[in-house]
Amino acid sequence: MTNQNVVVPDTIGIAIPAVTNPAPLFPYPPPKAASSGFSVRRKFLPHLELGSNASRLNVWVDSMKASSPTHATASAALAASHSDTGPTWMMRQPSALSMFGEITRASKGKQIVMFLDYDGTLSPIVDDPDRAFMSDAMRDAVRDVARYFPTAIVSGRCLDKVYNFVKLAELCYAGSHGMDIKVPANRPSFMKANAKAVLCQPASKYLPMIGKVYKILLETTKSTPGAKVENNKFCLSVHFRCVNEKRWSALAEQVKLVLEEYPKLKLTIGRKVLEIRPTIKWDKGKALEFLLESLGFANCKDVFPIYIGDDRTDEDAFKVLRDRGQGFGILVSKIPKETNASYSLQEPSEVMDFLQRLVEWKRFSLESCPNV
């Protein structure tokens, strides 16, 4: 992989126990057909094209609605996913809790590496993005996981913001959808000997442009009550969770008009948020690959990455794992979705349960076989 704007200090001498007779790579299920027993949202929207015609704006608004279902729509979709007719979502992406034994058996003989999204995964989705606090119990669960497995937070938030939420110095952090990566120098003894402390910022040349667009959007969206523009350093987030749905079209038009002047920026849609990012080929999937390489696992067959996330942007990471045939993705959602993840969890409380069970399993394994 070509690393852009990467600072690499001296290699850190860290040992990892030898692994013998590794289990086969995780057997991913075959790709799923588009047809299923219920109606789902369009799979993964690419970045939305800019243009002046009204039909293109309507695509934006439709995408905003699709990414932000109403309570009634979500309830109907959830009910459909549990219907007795046809393949269901829970059959294709079963609960990671109910399938925990299968997951741990697939990871036997390999080093698990944990990747965790933040909003909607470690913390609940809230109206005010500045108050998306994780609980102390969740922080303890993440801290315990990091004692046994290399652990990274991969978030759309800027690196400083997500670090201030998590407050665990021993973790790796990838902010701004992976465009701002920091791997700490001091890590536990289970890491690979060729692991490196690095700082990667592949979109650094876009900072002046992003700062300028941030100021323009702040002024432009003032007329839309409830709209909030968040500067995540290498990307911008226009939150519309608190905007009346009747004004979504006007907000989309405001954002579109601004971005028409900046062709080097693209727009994607998440959970009630418009995400504005540079057009470089970098996303959470690229960040996952970069982190695995930085941690010394680039070409290893004995590594088992687990990525847990809830948003469309996490699909890039899920796809990387599926294409690699190693590890798996876990989608956090109560609503049926087309996804590259292999398992699902419904909400952050279930994520915490999964992390706690993973720690208990590892502790038991070490007590049973202390030399493994």
N, C-alpha and C positions, 0 to 999 in steps of 0.2 A: 504494500500500500504506500502511496506517496503521501508524505506528511507535509502539510503546509504550515509555516510559521510555528514550528515546534522547537521548544527548548528542552534539551535532554541533558540533565546533570549526569555525573558519573554513575555507572552501573552499580546497582545495589546488590550485594552478595546475600541472597536469601535462598534457603534450601526448601525442597519439597520432597516428601517421602516417595520412594519408588512405588509404582503401581504395576502389579502383575496380572496377567490374564484379564485385561479390560473387557467389560461386557460389550455387546454389539452397540452400534450407534442407535440412538432412540428411533424406534420405528414410527415415523410419521404416518398418519392416515393419508390415503390418496386425496388429491384435490377434490373439493366438493363441487357438485353440479350447481348451477345457478338456481335450478328449480328445487323447491322444498315445500314442506307442508304449511308454510305460513308466508306472509308478506314481510320482506325485510327491506331496509334502506339500500340504496345503490351502494355497491361494494366500497370502492375507495375512489373518491374524486381526485383527479390530478389537480395541479394548481389551476385556478380559474382564469380563463382568458380575459384580457381586457378588450374593450371595444365600445363603440358608441351606440350600437343598436339596442332597442328595448328588450328584445328576446334574450340577449346575453345577460342583461341585468336581471331578468326574470329567473335565469338559471342560478344566479347568485342567491336570490331570495329563496328559491326552492331548496337550494343546498343548505341555507341557513335553517329552514324549517325542518329539513330531513335530519340535520345534526342535532336538533333541539326539539325532540318530540314532546307533545303535551302529555300530561298525566294520563288522560284517557287513552291516547294512542299507545303509550308505553304499557298500560295495563292490558290493552287488547293484544298487543304483540306478545307480552309475557304469557297471557292465557293461551295464545295460539301455540307457543313453544312447548306447552305441556299437553297439547291435544294428543289423542290416541291415533290419529290418522296421519300417515306419512312420516318421513324422517323429521325429527325434532332437533331444535338447537342443542338441547341438553344431551342428545345422543351423539351429536357431532363434536361439541365442545363440552364434555362432561365436567362436573365440579372437580377442581383440583383437590378438594378436601376428601370427597368420596373416593377419588382415584389415587389417593396419596401413596398407597402401597405400590401401585404400578409405577408411579413417578420415581420413587426411591429405588425400586429394582432396576429401572432403566439407567439410573445414575451410578450403579454399583461399579466400583473400580475407577471412577472418574472424579476429577476435581470440579465440584459445583462452583460456578461463578454467578452471583446474583446481580441482576439489573432491575431497578425499581423506578417507575415513574413516580411523580409526587402528587399533583392535584388529582383527586378522584381515585387515587391508589393508596397513598399513605395518609392523605387527609381528605375530608369530605369536600364536595363541591359546594361553595358558599357564594352568596351574592356579592360580597366584597372580597376580591382576590387578595387584598392585603391582610385578610383575617383568616386565611386558609391554614390554620394551625393544626399540626398533628398532635395527638394526645401523648401524654407521658408514657402510657403503656405501649403505644406504637413505637415511640422512640426507643424504649427498652428492648422491644422485639427486634428492631433493626440493629441496635447495638449488639445484641446477642448473636444475630446472624453473622455480623461482620467479624465476630471472634472466631468463627469456624470457616467462613467462606469469603473470598474477595467480593466486595460489595460496592456497587456504583449506583448513584442517583442520576437518572437521565430525564431532564425536565425541559419544558418550554420556557420556564422562568430563567432569568439571568442567573449566573452562577452565584453571585453574592446573595441574591434573594433566597434561592433554594437552600444555600448553606445556612442562612440565618433562621430558616424554618427548621431544618433538620438538626443542626448544631452537633454534628459528630465528625470530628477532625480525621478519624481513621478511614473514612470512606473516600472513594473516587467520586468526582462530580462532573457531570456534563450538562451545562446550562445552555440556554438559547437553542433548544432542539439539537444539542450536540455540537454547536459551533463554538463552544467555550469549555474546554476540557482541562481538568486539573487532576493529576494522579499524585497523591502524597508520597513523600520519600520514605516515611517510616510505616512499614506494613508488617504483618505477622510472619512467622517462620514458614507458613505453608505456601508462600508465594514462590514462583519460579525464580531461579537464580539469575535469569537474564531480564528480570523486570526492571523498569526504569521509572523514575519520577519525571513527568513531562507536563508541559503546558501547551495545548494545541488551540489555535484560534484561526481557522482557515478563512474566516470572513472578515478579518481585521480591516481590510482596505475599504469596507463598506460602512465603517462606523460614522464618518462624517455625513454620509447620505442618510443613514438611518436616523441620526440625530436631527437632521433638518426635517425629514418627513414626520418625525414625532412631533415637532413643534407645530407643523402645519396641521396635522390631524387634531391636535389639542384644540386649536382655534376653530377648525372646520366642524368638529363634532359638538361644539358647545350648544348648538341649537337642538340637539337631540337629548332630551331628558333621560338620564340613566346610563348613557354611553360613557365608557371609561377607557381611556387609552393608556396602556401600560408599556413602558420602555424596558424591554428585556435585553438591552445592550446590542445584541446582534440580530434581534428581531423585535417586532412590535405586535402587541395584542390589543385589538379593539373589542372590548367585552360588551355584549348586548344582552346579557342575562336580565338586567333590570330595565331594558327598553321595551316599551309597549310594542307588541308584534305588528300593530298597524303602522309603526314607524320604521320597521326593519328595511323596507324598500328605500326609504329616504336615506337611511344611514348607509346602506350599500352603495347608493348613488354617490354620496359624499366621498366615501373611501375610493370608489372607482375613479372618480374625477381626479383625485390626488395622485393615484398610482399611474394614471395614464402618462404623467410627466416623468415617471421613473421606471423605464422598461427593464432595468436590472433588478427590480424587486418583483416578487410574485406573491399571490395571495392564496391561502388555503383556509378551510373552515373546520373548526373543532367544535367542542361542546359549548355553544353560545359564545363563540369567540371567533373573530376574524384574525388570522395569523398572517403577518407580513414578513417575508424573509428574503434574503438575497437569492438570486437564481442559480447559485452554485450547486453542484451535485454533492450535497452534504445533507444528511438527515440523521435521525436516531439510529437507523441501521448502520450507517457509516460510522457513527460514534461508537456503537457496540463493537464493530470490527476493530476500530482504532484502540479501544480500551483492551480488548483481548490481546492485541499485539503488544501494547504497552505493558501489560501484566505478564507477558511471556508465554501466552497461549496461542500465538498466531497459527501455527501449523500442528497443533497437538491433537491427537486422537483421544487423549484421556481427559478432555475438558468437557464439562456439561453446563452450558449457559442456561440460566432461567431468567426470562424477562417478563415482568408483570406490569401491565399498563392498561389504561382505559380509553384511550383516545385514538382518533384516526392516525395521528402522527406516530403512534406506537406500532402501527401496522408495518412500517418500514423495518423495524427491528424484528417483528414476528416473521416477516418474509425472509430476512437474512438467515434466521435460525432454521427455517424450513428448508431453504436452499442449501444450507450447509449440511443438513441432516444431523445436526448436533443440538442437544438440549431441546427446549420448547418454549413457546410463549403462552402466557395466561392472560386472557382478556377479563378485565373487571367491568362487568355490566349486568344489569338486571334485564336488559332489553335484547332480544335476538338481533344479531348482526352477522353479516358476512365478515369473516376474519381469517387470517393466517395463523391465529393462535390454535393450540391443541386442546387447551382446557379453559375453564372459566371460573371466576369467583364473582359473587354478586355485589360486594361493597367492601370498603376498607376494613370493616370489622372481620370479614372473612380473610382478607389479606393478612391481617395480624394473626389470625388463627393458623393460617398456613405457615407463616414464618415461625411461629412458636413451635408447631409440630415438627418443622424441619430441624430446629435446634435440638429438640428433645430426641429426635431420631439420631442426629449426629452424636450427641452425648452418649446415648445408649450404645451406638456402634463403637465409639472409642473405649467405653468401659468394657465392652465385650471382647474387643480385639484391640488392645492398646498399642500394638505394634503396626497397625494398619494405617 
